[in-house]
Amino acid sequence: MKKINHIVIVSLFIAALFSSCNNMLDIKPSDPSTILEEKALKTGSDLQGLLNASYQSLQDVYGGAFQRYSDLMADETYPLQPTSDKRLNIYKRYTTGYFTANEPYSNAYVSILRANLVIENVDKVSGLTDAQKKQMVGEAKFIRALCHYAVVRMFAQPYGYTANNTHLGIGLKTTSKPSIIPRSTVADVYKQILADLNDAEGVLPTTNSNGAYATKWAAKGLLADVYFQMHDYENAYTKANDVITNGGFQFDANVESRFIMKQTTFTYGSVSLTVDPSKETIFQLVSTNTTSQNTNAGSNFGDYRCDGTNIPQIRIDKNFYTQNAAAIAVDKRARAWYQTFNSGLTNEYIGLAKFNFNNMNVPLIHLTELKLIRAEAAALKATKDLATAIADINDIRMRAYSNDEIYKIPANATAEDILTVVRAEKRLELVGEGYRVYDLKRRGSGGESELMIRGVKWNYPGLALQFPINEINEVFLPNEEPF
Amino acid sequence: MLSALFLFVQIGFAQELTISGKVTDKATGESLPGVSILLKGTTRGTVTDLDGKYTIKGQKGQTLTFSFMGYLSQPVTIGSQTVIDIKLVSETKKIEEVMVVGYGIQKKREITGSIAKVESNQIANKITPSFESALAGQAAGVNVTTGSGMAGSGSVIRIRGISSISSGGDPLYVVDGIPITNDIFGLGGRTGGMNVNPLASINANDIESIEVLKDASAAGIYGSRGANGVVIVTTKHGKSKQLTVDFSTRQSISNPDKKVNMCNAQEWLQLYQEAWENDGNTGIPTGLPGGLTWAQAQKNNTDWWNEITRTGYKQDYNLSANYAGKKFKVYAGATYDNDQSYMIGNVMKRMSGKLNLDYAFSPNYTLQLSTTLTGTKTDLPGNPWDGGLGAAMGYALPIYPIYNADGTFFKGGGNAGNPIMMNKLQTQNNKDTRTINSLAFMAKPIKNLTLTLNSAVDYYDFSNNGNQNGYTRTGLWYQWNNYKYVLNYNYFALASYDFTLQNGHSLTAMIGHEYQRSKTTGTSYTLEQAVKAGDPSTATTSIVAAERWAFISFFTRINYKYKDRYIVQGSLRADGSSRFGKNKKYGYFPTIALGWIVSEESFLKGNNILSFLKLKTSYGITGNSNIPNYEAIGTYTIPTASSYYNGLPIRYQTKYSNPELQWEPTQSFDAGFEAGFFDGRINTEAAFFYKYTTKVFINQAVSATTGFGNQWQNLATIRNRGVEFNINTRNFVGDFTWNTNFNIASLQNKVLSVGGLTGEVGGGTNDTRILVGYPVGTNMLVRVSRIDPADGRPIYLDKNGNETKVYKFEGDDGYKVPIGKVIPDFTGGCTNTFAYKGFELSALLTFSYGSKIYDSSAKRQMGLATDWNFRTDRFDRWRKPGDIAKYPRMSLNGSSLGKDGEVWFNSDMWLYNGSYVRMKNLTFSYNIPTNILKPAHIKAAKVSLSGTNLFTFTKYPGADPEVARDFDNATDRNMSVNVNFLNPPQERTYSLSLNLTF
C-alpha cells in the first residue's frame, strides 16, 4: 500500500513537471514591432492596415522598377556604362537567373500575398460591414490583377505569341499558402487577371480618397489596358470610353501635372509656369511629405533623375530624342522632360527630367493613357470610330504643341494615319513609363510578325526576362535564354 | 587500558630497530616526498621528507607498507637490515582508465561509444589562437581547421563530417555541465577580419581534459543537440595531497607562416604597361588607379606587407594552486595573456581567474563549486580588405604612397588602398567578460544509489566597439558600440542506481532531467561626432530585441554487463525546445550499443600477443537544433519608421507559421574495435561510421511567388561516412622512451536531396554550392582548358567539354560545373614523443588530403590589371605568340579573358590542391633534476622550447592551406571552409616556457 502511494506521488509529480514544461517552452519573439500571426488580424482596422501594406508594396513594383526595366528592353533609353550587370543585361536583352529584374518580380508577389491575406481574412475580423468587406476584397483583387499583369508582361512572351496562348506565363498566386507552383499558361494568367478585375469593377465604389485606392473607374481603366494588350480592341475601346465619358475626370491642361503632389512652378528660360497637380488621375501610388512622414512612391525612378547631384544611370537614346522627342520645336513635352548635358562635347547625353522630384505621385491609370488607348483601339477595332480617335489625338496634340490648327490631324484622316500618329504620340507622352516595349510586342503578336525592337524581333527570347535563379526548379521552368 | 599501553611501550622498548631509507620512483629514479609508511597492525606511521627519506621504528618480522597516490603500494617485511630503500612502481597502467561521458563517467574498457579523450598536457602546451584548435591532429574524426593568424580567431571543428547546410554545424561545447554560449553569428558574426569567437574566453590552463563524443551511443544522451558531436570540457579540481603551487610562463615571438609574394611598384607597373600595350594602346599608360600619373606612380614603392606586419610577441603567465585534503579539495588559478599577433593593431589580452572547490560533508555527500571569470579584449586591425593584412594583398598598390606631400594620408586608392591610414585612423575591438559557474551536489543516500543535482550559469557580455576618423569617411567622426549580454543557465538532476544481480550480471540505470534557458539582450549605439563647432552630431541608441530559447529534457541510460565481457548500453532522451514547431515540440532520441570484450573469453585470456580486444557497435538517433529562435512562429510586423500608405499605418506578414519545424535528425551507425597487443605496448582503435541526416535546414524562400523571403525549412538529406583509425605504440621503454600516436580518418560526404527546392543553394559570398549528388561545399566553376599560345587568351570548356574562348558562368547553359570540394578525403595527425632522463622531445604533424582550396583573392591578384596588386606568380604569363604560359595575356579588359565587362572570372584556374602536411607543433623540454631545485624549495621545474607551424608541405601556392576565414553566416561556415579571400596566414611561433611546481 505504501509502495502504491509512492508511485502515485511520483507519477503526479512527473505529470506536473511535464505540464509546466510546455509553458516553459512557450517563448515568443519580444521585438516590439512584431505581432504574432494569431493576434495580427483581429479588427477591421487591422485588416485595413494589411490592405494599405498591399498598396504600399506596389511602390516596389510600379514605383519605377517595372517602368525602367521595361523601357531598357525597348528603344528609347540605355544604361550608363559601366553599370550594374542587371541593367546592362536587360538592356542587352540577355538576362540570367542572377542578373534580372528580381525586385519588381518578388515585390509583385509581396503585394499579392498581402492581397490574398486580405481576401482570406475578411470574414474573420470584427467590425466590418458587408459593404466594407466587399470593397476590401475588390481592392485586393485589383491589386492582385495589377501585379500579375506586371509580371506576365515582363517575364513571359506576349499574349498572342502562340495561337491559343498555351505558352508559359508566370506563377499565378491566388492563396497565401506558401508552396511551389508551376508556371501557368499566358491564357490562364490573363483569364485570372480579367476575372479579378471584373469582380473588382462590380464591387468597388466610384470614389475613394485621392486616387490612392482602387475604384470602379480604376478597374475599368486597367481592364481597358489589359484588353488592349490582348488585342481585344472592342472591349478596350468600351472600357476606356466608359471611364473617359462617365468618370468625371478632367483632362489636364499641362503636361507637367502628372507626377506632382502640390502646386509647382516650372521655369523654362524666361518662362515661368505654375501648375496644379493632376486632375485626370484615376489610380496612382501616392507619396507623403509632412514633417512626420516622408515617403516617395516613385523612388525607383531615381535611375532617370538628372537634377542636382543626380547623375542619370539610365539615359535617353539620342536618335529618339532628335528624331522624335525634340522633332517639333514647340513641343512642351520636350522642354519639360528632357535635358541635354555636356552639349556639343563628345560626352554629350540626354537625361529624362520627367521624374526629377523628391516626392512624387505615380499615376498608373490616367486620362492621357486611356485616350491613347481609346484612339488606337478605335482605329483598330472591327467597327471603327475614327472621329473619337481624331478628337482624342487632337486633345493630346493641342496640349503638347499649341492650339494652332496645323497640329491637328484632319477629320478625314484614315485609320492608317491615325495609328501612325497615335503611336507616335504615345511614345512622346508616356516616355519612361514602361509602355513602349509592350506596345511593340502587342503589335508583333497582333500580326506585324516581322516587327523589330532595337535590332531583335518582337518574339526574341531575351525580351521575356529570365526568372530569378531561385525560382527555377523541377516544376517551374526557366525562360529560353538567347545565345 | 593504561596497562595495555604500558605493555605496548614495554614491548617497543624491548625489540625495536630504527629503519631508514629512501623512496624513489622506479621509472625515473626521482625521490618521492610524501610517501606514507605504515607499520602494519599498528597505528605507527610516517611520511618521507622532501628528499624521499624516512626513518621509522619497527620490529623484525613486522611489515612496512609504502603507499603513495598513483603508485602501487609495496609491503616489505623487516628483516635484520636497518636501511630499506624502496623503488615504487607507478600504477598508472593499472588504474582503470575512466572517461567523462555525458552526465557521468565510465570505465574506458566498458565504453561502447566512440569517444576521444585529450588530456590537459596536450592542450596547454600548444600555442593556438584559441583553446579548441589544440584538438588539431589529436583525435581521429575530429577535423580542426585552425583560424587565421589573428589573435583569438576561432577554428572550424567538424566531427565526423558535416550534416548541416544553414544551421550551425559546430559541436555542442559543454563546460562543467553547461552547454555554453557559442553563438558566433548571433553575437555579431564578422568583426574586423574575423568572426566573433566566444571560445577564446576559455582558458586552456584550467582544462583537465577534453572528451569528444563522436557517435550516437556517446552523444545520444545530448539528444537534439548531439548530432554534430559534443565537446565536453572538464576543468581542474584539487588532486594533490600536499598543497602544490604551479607557476608557468611562456614568451613567444611570431611571424606569418608564409609571406605572400606581392609585386613591388616596378613589377606592378611593368605588368600594367604590358596590359596597356596588349590592349592596343601606345605611349605612356594612363588611367592608373588612385588617380596617379605614370610619373607619380614610378616614384613610389610601398611594401604594404612590411608596413603593417611586425614580429608578434606573446606572453602568458599562469599561477595555480591545488590541494586535496580528506574533506576539502581546491584548485585555484589565475592567468594573464598578452597575445600580440604579427599584424600591427591586433592584440588579444586576457585575464582569467578560476576557483574549483570540493567539499565532502561525509563520504556520501559532496558539494562542488566551480567558478571562472575571464575578461578578454581583442584589438582588431580592420576588415581584411581595408585595415587588415588583406589590403596588403589586394587594394593597397605598391605605387601608392602612405602619405601625401603635405603629410596627410594618401586616400587616392580609397580606404582599402591605405591600410596604414586605416590602422591609425580607425580603432576597433571586441571585448568580452565571461563567467561560468556551477554548483553540484552529489549524494549517496543509500547503497548503490547516487543522486546528482547540478546547476550552472554562463554569463557572457560581449561588445564590438570602434571609431573612425572623419578623414576616412565623408567628414564626420563615427563611433559605434554594439553590446550583447547573454545569460545562459541550466540545471540537471540525475539518479543512478547499481543493481547487483546474481551470476555475473550487473546493471546500472540512470535517469535524469535537465532544463536550460538562455536570453540575449543588447543595445547598439552609434555616434556621428561633430569635430568642430557647428557640425551636426547625431547619436542613436537602439535596443536589440531580446532572443530567448529553452530546452527541457528527460533522459535515461542503462548499462548492462554480463561476465565482465558482454556489454549493452541503451539510452533515450526526450528534448523539448522553444525553437521547435507546435506539432514537433518534443523529439525522442534513442540509442543502443553492444560491446564484447573478446579478450576476456577463455580462448584469448592470457594471450601474450593480443592482450586486449573489444568489439563494439552502436545505432542511434541524434539531432541538431542549432537554428534561430523564432523560426516556427508566424509573425506580422507594424513597421515603426516611415512606412505608411497615403498617410495611414500599415501592417504585414513577415513569416508564416511552420508548426512542423523540427531538429535535424541524424541516424548513426558505428562499428569498431579496440585492441591492445603485447601487454599494452600497442593500442589501436578503429571505427566505421555511417551518418544519415534528414530534414536538414535550408534557409531559403520556397519561391518568390509565395511573397515571403527566406525562411527556415527542414528540407535536405545528407550522408556522411568514413573510417577512423588510431594507434598508440610504445616503441621504446626504459631509460629512453619513444611513443607514437597516429590517427587518421576518412570522410565521404554527399548531399542526397535538397527537398526538390531548387537546383542550387549558394553559400554566402563564396563560390561554393550545395548540389544533389555532391558534397556540402562544392566548387562550381568554369573550367580552363589551356592558354591559347597564339593569342594568350584562356580557352574555357563549355558544359559539354568543348573548347571555347567565351566565358559564361551563370545560367542554365553557363559553363560552370562541379569541379571540386572543400572537404578533405583524409585528415589526421601523428605525435612522436621521445624522452631520455629529463629530456623530452615531442612533435605533432597534422595532415589533410583531398580538399580543394578556392582562392577567391587570386582571381583578382592574377587576373586582369585592376586596382589590385599582383602576385609575382603572374609573371608566368603569355607575352608573344607561341608562348606556353600558365597565366593568360595581361589586359585591362574582360573581353581578353572571354567576357566584356567582367572583372572576376570564376574559373578553376584559382582552384588548388589543398592537401598538406604540417609540423603543427614541436616541443623540446627539460625537467631540471630535483637535487638542483631542492635548495630553492622547488619540487619540479621544466624548461621548454617550442615552435608552431614550423613548416608545411603543400602544393597550394597561396598564403596558407588551412583556411578558416571570416564567415558571413552559418551556411557560409559550413560550406566555405577552404575558400580563401585575403585570409591572414597562420602564425609561426617560437616560444620559451618555464613551468615551476612548488
Interface residues (C-beta under 8 A of the other chain):
Chain A: L17 C21 N22 M24 L25 D26 I27 K28 P29 S30 D31 P32 S33 T34 I35 L36 E37 E38 A40 L41 D46 Q48 G49 L50 N52 A53 S54 Y55 Q56 S57 Q81 P82 D85 L88 T96 G97 Y98 F99 N102 Y105 S106 Y109 V110 S111 I112 L113 R114 N116 L117 G171 K173 S176 P178 S179 I180 I181 S209 N210 A212 Y213 V286 T288 T290 Q293 N294 T295 Q466 P468 I469 N470 E471 I472 N473 E474 F476 P478 E481 F483
Chain B: H513 Y515 R517 A545 A546 R548 W549 A550 I552 G576 S577 S578 K585 N629 Y630 I633 G634 T635 Y636 T637 I638 P639 T640 S642 S643 Y644 Y645 N646 G647 L648 P649 I650 R651 Y652 Q653 T654 K655 Y656 S657 Q700 A701 V702 S703 A704 T705 T706 G707 F708 G709 Q711 G756 L757 T758 G759 E760 E810 G811 D812 D813 G814 G901
